[in-house]
Amino acid sequence: MDEGRKRVLLIAASILAARKLSQYPGGKKVPVTVSAISDVVRWAEEILKEIDERWPVK
């Protein structure tokens, strides 16, 4: 994976994580936040896969 794609994945995961984590109080690294972060990284990867399928690199 190139650096540009990693940045896109980071941005997408950050947006998804912020939305998910806003539901929980505090900013402590507890199991619920670790799980939420793991989930949003997977979601971001799925978003990138969908983008690649719709608009493949030529």
QUIFENRA-V742582 format. One record per residue. OMEGA is omega in degrees with one decimal (NA if undefined). Layout:
[[OMEGA] [OMEGA]]
This chain:
[[-179.2] [-174.9] [179.0] [179.0] [177.4] [178.3] [178.2] [178.3] [178.6] [-179.9] [179.9] [179.6] [179.6] [178.7] [179.6] [-179.7] [-179.4] [179.1] [-178.2] [-175.4] [178.4] [179.3] [-174.2] [179.3] [174.7] [179.8] [-176.8] [179.2] [178.8] [-176.4] [-178.8] [178.8] [177.3] [178.7] [179.8] [179.3] [178.1] [179.3] [-176.4] [175.2] [176.4] [178.4] [179.8] [177.2] [178.5] [177.3] [178.8] [177.7] [179.4] [177.6] [179.5] [179.5] [-178.2] [-177.4] [-178.2] [178.4] [-178.7] [NA]]
